[in-house]
Amino acid sequence: MSLLLTQEVPISWYLLLSAVLFSLGVAGFLVKRNLITVFMSIELMLNAVNLSFVTFAHQWHAVKGQIFVFFVMMVAAAEAAVGLAIIIAVFRARATLAVDRIDLMKL
Amino acid sequence: MHLILFFVFAGFCLAGAINLLLQSHPINSALSLIVVMTSLAVLYLLLGAEFLAAAQVIVYAGAIMVLFTFVVMLLNAGREERTLGSRTARSVGFPAVVAILAVIATVILKAQGLGVATLGEGLSDAKGSTNIEVLSRVLFHELLLPFEVTSILILIAILGAVALASHGDGPHGSRERMGGE
């Protein structure tokens, strides 16, 4: 019981959680066949890396790590806006969201 | 307390991420991604990053995921279908992912002297300034130029999104298509 009430959690557990989330993001990126879900998996990977940054910022008491996460968030917001606009444009041109059928650039 | 909160919200994170993979409808995946991002905000709080926890909820769980769910509804995205490509991706993708995870986990578990994360011990220094004070002091003095450049990036992204999402065939064609649906 006293173990559960402790104020300390090993840094490596946070890093392992981040690694597992990143791997699940990679798996979603490879396995999912829907363009929007593939894009969501990319966001999941970005979030996993952000968790690593915050963990290391906590470990080193370094403010730059948290500021980097802030910049990643801003770039992710810009990326989401442009990416979803591209998805809308692709859907308008091909009338599908299945990644197998979006093969216009295939030789 | 820290341990209990960590386990609960790490569990939510993992459950949401696995559910994102298992669901076949994009709107369910989007909702489980919101669960992941909100739980991550709580983990940021545990690590003493209050500003980032708030920004995570507002920017990720709020703005970005609203955009996602809006696009899912706008495009009326249905269930994904099983194809030859998806079977190949499954049989190749999962072993590759397990290999990646094994490598990263080995590196983390072998690393010495990572130490522990203690609740309430963040960036705040002895002078009693809060996390957000420390953060903004660096952000608006040392890193003012990158910060301003990012605003230009977001402006360009807005223009690009509008240019991409607006109809390429002019207002006349768009009116026709809207009427056709």
Chai-1 contact restraints between the chains, C-beta under 6 A:
chainA,res_idxA,chainB,res_idxB,connection_type,confidence,min_distance_angstrom,max_distance_angstrom,comment,restraint_id
A,L4,B,L3,contact,1.0,0.0,6.0,A-B,restraint_1
A,L4,B,I4,contact,1.0,0.0,6.0,A-B,restraint_2
A,L5,B,M1,contact,1.0,0.0,6.0,A-B,restraint_3
A,T6,B,L3,contact,1.0,0.0,6.0,A-B,restraint_4
A,Q7,B,H2,contact,1.0,0.0,6.0,A-B,restraint_5
A,Q7,B,T118,contact,1.0,0.0,6.0,A-B,restraint_6
A,Q7,B,L119,contact,1.0,0.0,6.0,A-B,restraint_7
A,E8,B,V116,contact,1.0,0.0,6.0,A-B,restraint_8
A,E8,B,T118,contact,1.0,0.0,6.0,A-B,restraint_9
A,V9,B,H2,contact,1.0,0.0,6.0,A-B,restraint_10
A,V9,B,L3,contact,1.0,0.0,6.0,A-B,restraint_11
A,V9,B,F6,contact,1.0,0.0,6.0,A-B,restraint_12
A,V9,B,A117,contact,1.0,0.0,6.0,A-B,restraint_13
A,P10,B,V116,contact,1.0,0.0,6.0,A-B,restraint_14
A,I11,B,L114,contact,1.0,0.0,6.0,A-B,restraint_15
A,I11,B,G115,contact,1.0,0.0,6.0,A-B,restraint_16
A,I11,B,A117,contact,1.0,0.0,6.0,A-B,restraint_17
A,S12,B,I108,contact,1.0,0.0,6.0,A-B,restraint_18
A,S12,B,L114,contact,1.0,0.0,6.0,A-B,restraint_19
A,L15,B,I108,contact,1.0,0.0,6.0,A-B,restraint_20
A,L16,B,I108,contact,1.0,0.0,6.0,A-B,restraint_21
A,L17,B,A10,contact,1.0,0.0,6.0,A-B,restraint_22
A,A19,B,I104,contact,1.0,0.0,6.0,A-B,restraint_23
A,A19,B,A105,contact,1.0,0.0,6.0,A-B,restraint_24
A,L21,B,A17,contact,1.0,0.0,6.0,A-B,restraint_25
A,S23,B,V97,contact,1.0,0.0,6.0,A-B,restraint_26
A,S23,B,I100,contact,1.0,0.0,6.0,A-B,restraint_27
A,S23,B,L101,contact,1.0,0.0,6.0,A-B,restraint_28
A,L24,B,A17,contact,1.0,0.0,6.0,A-B,restraint_29
A,V26,B,V97,contact,1.0,0.0,6.0,A-B,restraint_30
A,A27,B,V97,contact,1.0,0.0,6.0,A-B,restraint_31
A,G28,B,L21,contact,1.0,0.0,6.0,A-B,restraint_32
A,L30,B,A89,contact,1.0,0.0,6.0,A-B,restraint_33
A,L30,B,G93,contact,1.0,0.0,6.0,A-B,restraint_34
A,V31,B,A89,contact,1.0,0.0,6.0,A-B,restraint_35
A,V31,B,R90,contact,1.0,0.0,6.0,A-B,restraint_36
A,V31,B,G93,contact,1.0,0.0,6.0,A-B,restraint_37
A,R33,B,E80,contact,1.0,0.0,6.0,A-B,restraint_38
A,R33,B,S86,contact,1.0,0.0,6.0,A-B,restraint_39
A,N34,B,P26,contact,1.0,0.0,6.0,A-B,restraint_40
A,N34,B,E80,contact,1.0,0.0,6.0,A-B,restraint_41
A,I36,B,P26,contact,1.0,0.0,6.0,A-B,restraint_42
A,I36,B,V72,contact,1.0,0.0,6.0,A-B,restraint_43
A,I36,B,A77,contact,1.0,0.0,6.0,A-B,restraint_44
A,T37,B,P26,contact,1.0,0.0,6.0,A-B,restraint_45
A,T37,B,S29,contact,1.0,0.0,6.0,A-B,restraint_46
A,M40,B,S29,contact,1.0,0.0,6.0,A-B,restraint_47
A,M40,B,L33,contact,1.0,0.0,6.0,A-B,restraint_48
A,N47,B,L40,contact,1.0,0.0,6.0,A-B,restraint_49
A,V54,B,Y44,contact,1.0,0.0,6.0,A-B,restraint_50
A,V54,B,L47,contact,1.0,0.0,6.0,A-B,restraint_51
A,V54,B,A49,contact,1.0,0.0,6.0,A-B,restraint_52
A,H58,B,L47,contact,1.0,0.0,6.0,A-B,restraint_53
A,H58,B,G48,contact,1.0,0.0,6.0,A-B,restraint_54
A,H58,B,A117,contact,1.0,0.0,6.0,A-B,restraint_55
A,H61,B,L123,contact,1.0,0.0,6.0,A-B,restraint_56
A,V63,B,L123,contact,1.0,0.0,6.0,A-B,restraint_57
A,V63,B,V134,contact,1.0,0.0,6.0,A-B,restraint_58
A,V63,B,L135,contact,1.0,0.0,6.0,A-B,restraint_59
A,V63,B,V138,contact,1.0,0.0,6.0,A-B,restraint_60
A,Q66,B,A49,contact,1.0,0.0,6.0,A-B,restraint_61
A,Q66,B,L52,contact,1.0,0.0,6.0,A-B,restraint_62
A,Q66,B,L135,contact,1.0,0.0,6.0,A-B,restraint_63
A,I67,B,L139,contact,1.0,0.0,6.0,A-B,restraint_64
A,V69,B,L52,contact,1.0,0.0,6.0,A-B,restraint_65
A,M73,B,A55,contact,1.0,0.0,6.0,A-B,restraint_66
A,M73,B,V59,contact,1.0,0.0,6.0,A-B,restraint_67
A,M74,B,T150,contact,1.0,0.0,6.0,A-B,restraint_68
A,A77,B,V59,contact,1.0,0.0,6.0,A-B,restraint_69
A,A78,B,L153,contact,1.0,0.0,6.0,A-B,restraint_70
A,A78,B,I154,contact,1.0,0.0,6.0,A-B,restraint_71
A,A78,B,A157,contact,1.0,0.0,6.0,A-B,restraint_72
A,A80,B,I64,contact,1.0,0.0,6.0,A-B,restraint_73
A,A80,B,L67,contact,1.0,0.0,6.0,A-B,restraint_74
A,A81,B,A157,contact,1.0,0.0,6.0,A-B,restraint_75
A,A81,B,A161,contact,1.0,0.0,6.0,A-B,restraint_76
A,V82,B,A157,contact,1.0,0.0,6.0,A-B,restraint_77
A,V82,B,G160,contact,1.0,0.0,6.0,A-B,restraint_78
A,V82,B,A161,contact,1.0,0.0,6.0,A-B,restraint_79
A,L84,B,L67,contact,1.0,0.0,6.0,A-B,restraint_80
A,L84,B,V71,contact,1.0,0.0,6.0,A-B,restraint_81
A,A85,B,A161,contact,1.0,0.0,6.0,A-B,restraint_82
A,A85,B,L164,contact,1.0,0.0,6.0,A-B,restraint_83
A,A85,B,A165,contact,1.0,0.0,6.0,A-B,restraint_84
A,I86,B,L164,contact,1.0,0.0,6.0,A-B,restraint_85
A,I88,B,A165,contact,1.0,0.0,6.0,A-B,restraint_86
A,A89,B,L164,contact,1.0,0.0,6.0,A-B,restraint_87
A,F91,B,L75,contact,1.0,0.0,6.0,A-B,restraint_88
A,L97,B,A77,contact,1.0,0.0,6.0,A-B,restraint_89
A,D100,B,T83,contact,1.0,0.0,6.0,A-B,restraint_90
A,D100,B,G85,contact,1.0,0.0,6.0,A-B,restraint_91
